[in-house]
Amino acid sequence: TWKVRSGRAAWNAKNAGISKNLFFMALTNGTAATGLTDGSFDVKKITCDGGAFATFTNAITEVGSGWYYVQWTAGETNCDQAAAVFHATGTTTQEIKLNFNP
């Protein structure tokens, strides 16, 4: 059974974009959520510096074994702190916090 940890912080370059920000998705029973497509996600939101949540610009891609990634645009990283939220039917909500260096 996978234990999903939310809210882990990572440091990235501000206003540089992120080519592949990895995150793990688990089913509500704790096992890896596999086979999800971008369209499976009913929530894929981002907030910068506590502003209103917006939908990610780019698609979510499966890596395998419950791991997925999304590319962040430069505009989505043009802040000091960002939070991302992901959810698909049958999964637990995954939350990520990122900090950006100037």
The first five atom37 places (N, CA, C, CB, O) and aatype in JSON, in Angstrom:
{
  "aatype": [16, 17, 11, 19, 1, 15, 7, 1, 0, 0, 17, 2, 0, 11, 2, 0, 7, 9, 15, 11, 2, 10, 13, 13, 12, 0, 10, 16, 2, 7, 16, 0, 0, 16, 7, 10, 16, 3, 7, 15, 13, 3, 19, 11, 11, 9, 16, 4, 3, 7, 7, 0, 13, 0, 16, 13, 16, 2, 0, 9, 16, 6, 19, 7, 15, 7, 17, 18, 18, 19, 5, 17, 16, 0, 7, 6, 16, 2, 4, 3, 5, 0, 0, 0, 19, 13, 8, 0, 16, 7, 16, 16, 16, 5, 6, 9, 11, 10, 2, 13, 2, 14],
  "atom_mask": [
    [1, 1, 1, 1, 1],
    [1, 1, 1, 1, 1],
    [1, 1, 1, 1, 1],
    [1, 1, 1, 1, 1],
    [1, 1, 1, 1, 1],
    [1, 1, 1, 1, 1],
    [1, 1, 1, 0, 1],
    [1, 1, 1, 1, 1],
    [1, 1, 1, 1, 1],
    [1, 1, 1, 1, 1],
    [1, 1, 1, 1, 1],
    [1, 1, 1, 1, 1],
    [1, 1, 1, 1, 1],
    [1, 1, 1, 1, 1],
    [1, 1, 1, 1, 1],
    [1, 1, 1, 1, 1],
    [1, 1, 1, 0, 1],
    [1, 1, 1, 1, 1],
    [1, 1, 1, 1, 1],
    [1, 1, 1, 1, 1],
    [1, 1, 1, 1, 1],
    [1, 1, 1, 1, 1],
    [1, 1, 1, 1, 1],
    [1, 1, 1, 1, 1],
    [1, 1, 1, 1, 1],
    [1, 1, 1, 1, 1],
    [1, 1, 1, 1, 1],
    [1, 1, 1, 1, 1],
    [1, 1, 1, 1, 1],
    [1, 1, 1, 0, 1],
    [1, 1, 1, 1, 1],
    [1, 1, 1, 1, 1],
    [1, 1, 1, 1, 1],
    [1, 1, 1, 1, 1],
    [1, 1, 1, 0, 1],
    [1, 1, 1, 1, 1],
    [1, 1, 1, 1, 1],
    [1, 1, 1, 1, 1],
    [1, 1, 1, 0, 1],
    [1, 1, 1, 1, 1],
    [1, 1, 1, 1, 1],
    [1, 1, 1, 1, 1],
    [1, 1, 1, 1, 1],
    [1, 1, 1, 1, 1],
    [1, 1, 1, 1, 1],
    [1, 1, 1, 1, 1],
    [1, 1, 1, 1, 1],
    [1, 1, 1, 1, 1],
    [1, 1, 1, 1, 1],
    [1, 1, 1, 0, 1],
    [1, 1, 1, 0, 1],
    [1, 1, 1, 1, 1],
    [1, 1, 1, 1, 1],
    [1, 1, 1, 1, 1],
    [1, 1, 1, 1, 1],
    [1, 1, 1, 1, 1],
    [1, 1, 1, 1, 1],
    [1, 1, 1, 1, 1],
    [1, 1, 1, 1, 1],
    [1, 1, 1, 1, 1],
    [1, 1, 1, 1, 1],
    [1, 1, 1, 1, 1],
    [1, 1, 1, 1, 1],
    [1, 1, 1, 0, 1],
    [1, 1, 1, 1, 1],
    [1, 1, 1, 0, 1],
    [1, 1, 1, 1, 1],
    [1, 1, 1, 1, 1],
    [1, 1, 1, 1, 1],
    [1, 1, 1, 1, 1],
    [1, 1, 1, 1, 1],
    [1, 1, 1, 1, 1],
    [1, 1, 1, 1, 1],
    [1, 1, 1, 1, 1],
    [1, 1, 1, 0, 1],
    [1, 1, 1, 1, 1],
    [1, 1, 1, 1, 1],
    [1, 1, 1, 1, 1],
    [1, 1, 1, 1, 1],
    [1, 1, 1, 1, 1],
    [1, 1, 1, 1, 1],
    [1, 1, 1, 1, 1],
    [1, 1, 1, 1, 1],
    [1, 1, 1, 1, 1],
    [1, 1, 1, 1, 1],
    [1, 1, 1, 1, 1],
    [1, 1, 1, 1, 1],
    [1, 1, 1, 1, 1],
    [1, 1, 1, 1, 1],
    [1, 1, 1, 0, 1],
    [1, 1, 1, 1, 1],
    [1, 1, 1, 1, 1],
    [1, 1, 1, 1, 1],
    [1, 1, 1, 1, 1],
    [1, 1, 1, 1, 1],
    [1, 1, 1, 1, 1],
    [1, 1, 1, 1, 1],
    [1, 1, 1, 1, 1],
    [1, 1, 1, 1, 1],
    [1, 1, 1, 1, 1],
    [1, 1, 1, 1, 1],
    [1, 1, 1, 1, 1]
  ],
  "atom_positions": [
    [[0.84, -1.18, 0.0], [0.0, 0.0, 0.0], [0.88, 1.24, 0.0], [-0.95, 0.0, 1.21], [1.84, 1.33, 0.76]],
    [[0.55, 2.19, -0.85], [1.31, 3.43, -0.95], [0.8, 4.43, 0.05], [1.23, 4.0, -2.37], [-0.41, 4.52, 0.28]],
    [[1.68, 5.16, 0.65], [1.33, 6.26, 1.54], [1.62, 7.56, 0.8], [2.12, 6.19, 2.9], [2.78, 7.84, 0.48]],
    [[0.6, 8.34, 0.51], [0.77, 9.58, -0.22], [1.02, 10.7, 0.78], [-0.47, 9.89, -1.11], [0.23, 10.9, 1.71]],
    [[2.09, 11.42, 0.6], [2.42, 12.55, 1.46], [2.15, 13.83, 0.7], [3.9, 12.48, 1.95], [2.69, 14.04, -0.39]],
    [[1.34, 14.67, 1.27], [1.02, 15.94, 0.63], [1.84, 17.06, 1.23], [-0.47, 16.24, 0.75], [2.33, 16.96, 2.36]],
    [[1.97, 18.12, 0.48], [2.57, 19.33, 1.0], [4.08, 19.34, 1.08], [0.0, 0.0, 0.0], [4.63, 20.19, 1.79]],
    [[4.77, 18.45, 0.41], [6.23, 18.45, 0.45], [6.75, 19.58, -0.43], [6.8, 17.08, -0.02], [6.32, 19.74, -1.57]],
    [[7.68, 20.35, 0.11], [8.19, 21.53, -0.61], [9.45, 21.19, -1.4], [8.47, 22.66, 0.37], [10.26, 20.38, -0.97]],
    [[9.59, 21.81, -2.54], [10.79, 21.67, -3.37], [11.16, 23.06, -3.87], [10.56, 20.68, -4.57], [10.3, 23.92, -4.0]],
    [[12.47, 23.29, -4.15], [12.93, 24.59, -4.66], [13.19, 24.5, -6.15], [14.21, 25.04, -3.91], [13.79, 23.53, -6.63]],
    [[12.75, 25.51, -6.87], [12.91, 25.57, -8.32], [13.24, 27.0, -8.72], [11.64, 25.06, -9.06], [13.05, 27.92, -7.93]],
    [[13.72, 27.19, -9.95], [14.03, 28.52, -10.45], [12.74, 29.25, -10.79], [14.96, 28.45, -11.68], [11.86, 28.71, -11.46]],
    [[12.65, 30.49, -10.34], [11.47, 31.32, -10.59], [11.39, 31.7, -12.06], [11.5, 32.58, -9.71], [12.4, 32.02, -12.69]],
    [[10.18, 31.68, -12.61], [9.89, 32.11, -13.98], [10.66, 31.33, -15.03], [10.19, 33.58, -14.12], [10.95, 31.85, -16.11]],
    [[11.01, 30.07, -14.73], [11.78, 29.25, -15.67], [10.99, 28.06, -16.2], [13.04, 28.75, -14.99], [11.44, 27.37, -17.11]],
    [[9.82, 27.81, -15.65], [9.06, 26.63, -16.05], [9.68, 25.37, -15.45], [0.0, 0.0, 0.0], [10.81, 25.4, -14.96]],
    [[8.94, 24.3, -15.48], [9.42, 22.99, -15.02], [9.03, 22.0, -16.09], [8.81, 22.59, -13.61], [7.86, 21.87, -16.43]],
    [[10.02, 21.28, -16.63], [9.73, 20.4, -17.76], [8.9, 19.18, -17.35], [11.02, 19.94, -18.41], [8.0, 18.78, -18.08]],
    [[9.19, 18.59, -16.19], [8.43, 17.42, -15.76], [8.34, 17.41, -14.23], [9.08, 16.1, -16.28], [9.24, 16.91, -13.56]],
    [[7.28, 17.96, -13.69], [7.05, 17.94, -12.25], [6.3, 16.65, -11.92], [6.25, 19.2, -11.78], [5.12, 16.52, -12.23]],
    [[7.01, 15.71, -11.3], [6.44, 14.41, -10.98], [5.57, 14.45, -9.74], [7.55, 13.39, -10.79], [5.85, 15.18, -8.79]],
    [[4.5, 13.67, -9.76], [3.66, 13.5, -8.59], [3.03, 12.11, -8.64], [2.57, 14.6, -8.51], [2.87, 11.53, -9.72]],
    [[2.67, 11.6, -7.48], [2.12, 10.26, -7.35], [0.62, 10.33, -7.12], [2.81, 9.49, -6.2], [0.15, 11.18, -6.37]],
    [[-0.13, 9.45, -7.77], [-1.58, 9.37, -7.56], [-1.92, 7.99, -7.01], [-2.35, 9.65, -8.89], [-1.47, 6.97, -7.54]],
    [[-2.71, 7.97, -5.95], [-3.15, 6.72, -5.34], [-4.65, 6.61, -5.41], [-2.67, 6.63, -3.87], [-5.37, 7.61, -5.35]],
    [[-5.12, 5.38, -5.56], [-6.55, 5.12, -5.47], [-6.98, 5.28, -4.02], [-6.91, 3.69, -6.0], [-6.14, 5.31, -3.12]],
    [[-8.28, 5.38, -3.78], [-8.76, 5.56, -2.41], [-8.44, 4.36, -1.52], [-10.26, 5.8, -2.43], [-8.47, 4.5, -0.29]],
    [[-8.14, 3.2, -2.1], [-7.75, 2.03, -1.29], [-6.25, 2.02, -1.01], [-8.15, 0.74, -2.01], [-5.76, 1.09, -0.37]],
    [[-5.51, 3.04, -1.47], [-4.1, 3.17, -1.18], [-3.16, 2.59, -2.23], [0.0, 0.0, 0.0], [-1.95, 2.76, -2.12]],
    [[-3.69, 1.91, -3.24], [-2.83, 1.36, -4.29], [-2.57, 2.39, -5.37], [-3.47, 0.09, -4.9], [-3.29, 3.39, -5.48]],
    [[-1.54, 2.16, -6.17], [-1.17, 3.09, -7.23], [-2.29, 3.24, -8.25], [0.11, 2.63, -7.93], [-2.89, 2.25, -8.68]],
    [[-2.57, 4.48, -8.63], [-3.57, 4.77, -9.66], [-2.88, 4.75, -11.01], [-4.28, 6.15, -9.4], [-2.1, 5.65, -11.32]],
    [[-3.15, 3.74, -11.8], [-2.52, 3.62, -13.12], [-3.56, 3.8, -14.21], [-1.82, 2.26, -13.27], [-4.76, 3.62, -13.98]],
    [[-3.1, 4.16, -15.4], [-3.98, 4.27, -16.56], [-4.77, 5.56, -16.66], [0.0, 0.0, 0.0], [-5.67, 5.66, -17.5]],
    [[-4.46, 6.54, -15.83], [-5.16, 7.82, -15.93], [-4.64, 8.6, -17.13], [-5.0, 8.65, -14.63], [-3.45, 8.55, -17.44]],
    [[-5.52, 9.31, -17.78], [-5.14, 10.21, -18.87], [-5.43, 11.63, -18.42], [-5.91, 9.87, -20.2], [-6.05, 11.84, -17.37]],
    [[-4.99, 12.6, -19.17], [-5.24, 13.99, -18.82], [-6.73, 14.24, -18.61], [-4.69, 14.92, -19.91], [-7.12, 14.97, -17.7]],
    [[-7.55, 13.62, -19.44], [-9.0, 13.79, -19.32], [-9.6, 13.13, -18.1], [0.0, 0.0, 0.0], [-10.74, 13.44, -17.74]],
    [[-8.86, 12.23, -17.44], [-9.35, 11.58, -16.23], [-9.36, 12.52, -15.03], [-8.5, 10.36, -15.91], [-10.09, 12.3, -14.07]],
    [[-8.55, 13.57, -15.09], [-8.41, 14.47, -13.95], [-9.54, 15.49, -13.95], [-7.04, 15.19, -13.98], [-9.69, 16.28, -14.89]],
    [[-10.33, 15.47, -12.88], [-11.38, 16.48, -12.75], [-10.86, 17.72, -12.03], [-12.59, 15.89, -12.0], [-11.51, 18.77, -12.04]],
    [[-9.69, 17.6, -11.41], [-9.02, 18.75, -10.79], [-7.55, 18.7, -11.19], [-9.18, 18.75, -9.22], [-6.87, 17.69, -10.96]],
    [[-7.06, 19.77, -11.78], [-5.62, 19.97, -12.06], [-5.39, 21.47, -12.02], [-5.18, 19.34, -13.46], [-5.31, 22.14, -13.04]],
    [[-5.27, 21.96, -10.79], [-5.26, 23.39, -10.52], [-3.93, 23.85, -9.94], [-6.39, 23.75, -9.58], [-3.19, 23.07, -9.35]],
    [[-3.66, 25.13, -10.11], [-2.45, 25.76, -9.61], [-2.81, 27.13, -9.06], [-1.37, 25.86, -10.71], [-3.67, 27.83, -9.59]],
    [[-2.12, 27.5, -7.98], [-2.22, 28.86, -7.44], [-0.82, 29.38, -7.21], [-3.05, 28.89, -6.12], [0.06, 28.66, -6.75]],
    [[-0.6, 30.64, -7.54], [0.69, 31.29, -7.32], [0.53, 32.38, -6.27], [1.25, 31.88, -8.65], [-0.34, 33.25, -6.37]],
    [[1.38, 32.31, -5.26], [1.39, 33.3, -4.18], [0.01, 33.54, -3.57], [1.94, 34.61, -4.71], [-0.33, 34.66, -3.21]],
    [[-0.77, 32.47, -3.45], [-2.07, 32.56, -2.79], [-3.17, 33.18, -3.62], [0.0, 0.0, 0.0], [-4.23, 33.52, -3.09]],
    [[-2.94, 33.35, -4.92], [-3.97, 33.9, -5.79], [-5.04, 32.85, -6.1], [0.0, 0.0, 0.0], [-5.0, 31.74, -5.57]],
    [[-5.97, 33.21, -6.92], [-7.05, 32.3, -7.3], [-6.49, 31.08, -8.03], [-8.08, 33.03, -8.19], [-5.51, 31.19, -8.77]],
    [[-7.11, 29.93, -7.83], [-6.69, 28.72, -8.53], [-7.06, 28.82, -10.0], [-7.32, 27.48, -7.9], [-8.12, 29.33, -10.35]],
    [[-6.18, 28.32, -10.85], [-6.4, 28.26, -12.29], [-6.05, 26.85, -12.77], [-5.55, 29.34, -13.05], [-5.32, 26.13, -12.09]],
    [[-6.57, 26.47, -13.92], [-6.28, 25.16, -14.49], [-4.91, 25.17, -15.16], [-7.37, 24.75, -15.5], [-4.54, 26.15, -15.81]],
    [[-4.16, 24.07, -15.0], [-2.86, 23.95, -15.65], [-3.0, 24.11, -17.15], [-2.21, 22.59, -15.32], [-4.0, 23.69, -17.74]],
    [[-2.0, 24.73, -17.77], [-1.98, 24.94, -19.21], [-1.73, 23.63, -19.96], [-0.92, 25.97, -19.58], [-2.37, 23.36, -20.98]],
    [[-0.8, 22.8, -19.46], [-0.37, 21.6, -20.18], [-1.03, 20.33, -19.66], [1.12, 21.46, -20.09], [-1.59, 20.3, -18.56]],
    [[-0.96, 19.3, -20.46], [-1.6, 18.03, -20.14], [-0.78, 17.23, -19.13], [-1.79, 17.2, -21.42], [0.44, 17.39, -19.03]],
    [[-1.46, 16.39, -18.38], [-0.83, 15.46, -17.44], [-0.52, 14.18, -18.2], [-1.75, 15.18, -16.2], [-1.34, 13.69, -18.98]],
    [[0.68, 13.63, -17.97], [1.14, 12.44, -18.66], [1.52, 11.36, -17.65], [2.34, 12.76, -19.57], [2.16, 11.65, -16.64]],
    [[1.12, 10.12, -17.92], [1.48, 9.01, -17.04], [2.91, 8.55, -17.32], [0.5, 7.83, -17.23], [3.32, 8.41, -18.47]],
    [[3.65, 8.31, -16.25], [4.98, 7.71, -16.33], [4.86, 6.21, -16.12], [5.96, 8.35, -15.29], [5.44, 5.42, -16.87]],
    [[4.1, 5.8, -15.1], [3.87, 4.4, -14.77], [3.87, 4.19, -13.27], [0.0, 0.0, 0.0], [4.41, 5.0, -12.53]],
    [[3.27, 3.09, -12.83], [3.23, 2.7, -11.42], [2.65, 3.77, -10.51], [4.63, 2.35, -10.95], [3.07, 3.9, -9.36]],
    [[1.7, 4.55, -11.02], [1.05, 5.58, -10.23], [1.69, 6.96, -10.32], [0.0, 0.0, 0.0], [1.2, 7.92, -9.73]],
    [[2.8, 7.05, -11.07], [3.51, 8.33, -11.21], [3.08, 9.04, -12.49], [5.03, 8.1, -11.2], [2.9, 8.43, -13.54]],
    [[2.94, 10.37, -12.37], [2.51, 11.23, -13.46], [3.37, 12.48, -13.46], [0.99, 11.59, -13.34], [4.06, 12.77, -12.47]],
    [[3.34, 13.22, -14.55], [4.02, 14.52, -14.56], [3.2, 15.53, -15.33], [5.42, 14.39, -15.16], [2.37, 15.18, -16.17]],
    [[3.47, 16.8, -15.02], [2.88, 17.91, -15.75], [3.97, 18.95, -15.95], [1.63, 18.52, -14.99], [4.8, 19.18, -15.07]],
    [[3.97, 19.57, -17.11], [4.92, 20.64, -17.4], [4.32, 21.96, -16.93], [5.27, 20.69, -18.92], [3.16, 22.26, -17.21]],
    [[5.12, 22.74, -16.2], [4.7, 24.06, -15.76], [5.29, 25.09, -16.71], [5.15, 24.33, -14.28], [6.47, 25.03, -17.04]],
    [[4.48, 26.03, -17.16], [4.99, 27.1, -18.02], [5.76, 28.11, -17.17], [3.82, 27.8, -18.78], [5.66, 28.1, -15.94]],
    [[6.52, 28.97, -17.84], [7.24, 30.02, -17.12], [6.27, 30.89, -16.32], [8.04, 30.89, -18.11], [6.56, 31.27, -15.19]],
    [[5.13, 31.2, -16.91], [4.14, 32.0, -16.2], [3.6, 31.33, -14.95], [0.0, 0.0, 0.0], [3.27, 32.0, -13.97]],
    [[3.5, 30.01, -14.99], [3.0, 29.26, -13.83], [4.04, 29.16, -12.71], [2.57, 27.86, -14.25], [3.72, 28.78, -11.59]],
    [[5.28, 29.52, -13.03], [6.35, 29.51, -12.02], [6.82, 30.92, -11.69], [7.53, 28.66, -12.5], [7.85, 31.09, -11.03]],
    [[6.09, 31.92, -12.14], [6.48, 33.31, -11.9], [5.88, 33.79, -10.58], [6.02, 34.22, -13.06], [5.04, 34.69, -10.54]],
    [[6.33, 33.16, -9.49], [5.84, 33.48, -8.16], [6.86, 32.99, -7.14], [4.44, 32.85, -7.89], [7.82, 32.3, -7.49]],
    [[6.66, 33.35, -5.89], [7.56, 32.89, -4.83], [7.16, 31.5, -4.35], [7.55, 33.88, -3.66], [8.03, 30.67, -4.07]],
    [[5.87, 31.25, -4.25], [5.35, 29.94, -3.83], [4.16, 29.58, -4.71], [4.95, 29.94, -2.33], [3.37, 30.43, -5.1]],
    [[4.06, 28.3, -5.0], [2.91, 27.8, -5.76], [2.4, 26.53, -5.11], [3.29, 27.55, -7.25], [3.15, 25.81, -4.45]],
    [[1.13, 26.28, -5.3], [0.54, 25.03, -4.84], [-0.24, 24.44, -6.0], [-0.38, 25.26, -3.59], [-0.87, 25.15, -6.78]],
    [[-0.18, 23.12, -6.11], [-0.91, 22.41, -7.17], [-1.78, 21.36, -6.52], [0.07, 21.77, -8.21], [-1.4, 20.76, -5.51]],
    [[-2.94, 21.13, -7.1], [-3.89, 20.13, -6.61], [-4.33, 19.28, -7.78], [-5.12, 20.81, -5.91], [-4.71, 19.79, -8.83]],
    [[-4.29, 17.95, -7.59], [-4.69, 17.0, -8.63], [-5.69, 16.0, -8.05], [-3.46, 16.26, -9.22], [-5.54, 15.56, -6.91]],
    [[-6.7, 15.66, -8.83], [-7.67, 14.64, -8.42], [-8.3, 14.02, -9.66], [-8.76, 15.26, -7.49], [-8.54, 14.69, -10.66]],
    [[-8.55, 12.73, -9.57], [-9.31, 12.0, -10.59], [-10.29, 11.11, -9.84], [-8.36, 11.15, -11.55], [-10.03, 10.73, -8.7]],
    [[-11.4, 10.78, -10.45], [-12.4, 9.94, -9.82], [-11.77, 8.65, -9.31], [-13.53, 9.63, -10.8], [-11.05, 7.96, -10.04]],
    [[-12.03, 8.32, -8.05], [-11.52, 7.09, -7.45], [-10.15, 7.24, -6.81], [0.0, 0.0, 0.0], [-9.62, 6.27, -6.26]],
    [[-9.56, 8.45, -6.88], [-8.23, 8.66, -6.31], [-8.32, 9.59, -5.1], [-7.27, 9.26, -7.36], [-9.33, 10.26, -4.88]],
    [[-7.25, 9.6, -4.32], [-7.12, 10.59, -3.27], [-6.56, 11.87, -3.9], [-6.21, 10.08, -2.1], [-5.86, 11.81, -4.9]],
    [[-6.88, 12.98, -3.31], [-6.38, 14.26, -3.82], [-4.9, 14.39, -3.51], [-7.18, 15.44, -3.22], [-4.47, 14.13, -2.38]],
    [[-4.13, 14.79, -4.5], [-2.69, 15.01, -4.32], [-2.43, 16.51, -4.32], [-1.86, 14.3, -5.44], [-2.88, 17.23, -5.22]],
    [[-1.71, 16.98, -3.32], [-1.37, 18.39, -3.21], [0.15, 18.53, -3.19], [-1.99, 19.02, -1.93], [0.85, 17.75, -2.55]],
    [[0.65, 19.53, -3.91], [2.09, 19.78, -4.0], [2.34, 21.25, -3.72], [2.65, 19.37, -5.39], [1.62, 22.12, -4.23]],
    [[3.34, 21.54, -2.94], [3.77, 22.93, -2.72], [5.18, 23.08, -3.27], [3.72, 23.31, -1.19], [6.05, 22.25, -3.01]],
    [[5.4, 24.15, -4.02], [6.72, 24.44, -4.56], [7.14, 25.85, -4.18], [6.75, 24.26, -6.08], [6.31, 26.76, -4.13]],
    [[8.42, 26.02, -3.91], [9.01, 27.33, -3.64], [9.94, 27.67, -4.79], [9.76, 27.35, -2.28], [10.58, 26.79, -5.36]],
    [[10.0, 28.95, -5.14], [10.82, 29.38, -6.26], [11.87, 30.39, -5.82], [9.95, 29.98, -7.37], [11.58, 31.32, -5.07]],
    [[13.09, 30.19, -6.29], [14.19, 31.13, -6.05], [14.17, 32.18, -7.15], [15.56, 30.4, -6.01], [13.88, 31.86, -8.3]],
    [[14.47, 33.43, -6.8], [14.51, 34.47, -7.83], [15.64, 34.26, -8.83], [14.66, 35.84, -7.19], [15.8, 35.05, -9.76]]
  ]
}
